[in-house]
């Protein structure tokens, strides 16, 4: 059986220096998120989120908002992540 990886969503920040993406690895519909630095042409090794349904950049390039999913793969929390410090905070819980 073939294992497939699907690019689900791609988002760019305001100055197009970063690209955020979500992947469906293995066709499980549980998404993994990553960010690529376009200036350095490399994926940020310290940024990998599993169990997300979507993500968006905040103003500028230092903040990412993402929706976390629960064990049933339903959206349940909105989180804010500051990339420079990797500090997270919960914005909303459903």
Secondary structure, 3 states (H helix, E strand, C coil): CCCCEEEEEEEECCCCCEEEEEEEECCCCCEEEEEEECCCCEECCCCCEEEEEEEEECCCCCEEEEEEECCCCCEEEEEEEECCCCEEEEEEEC
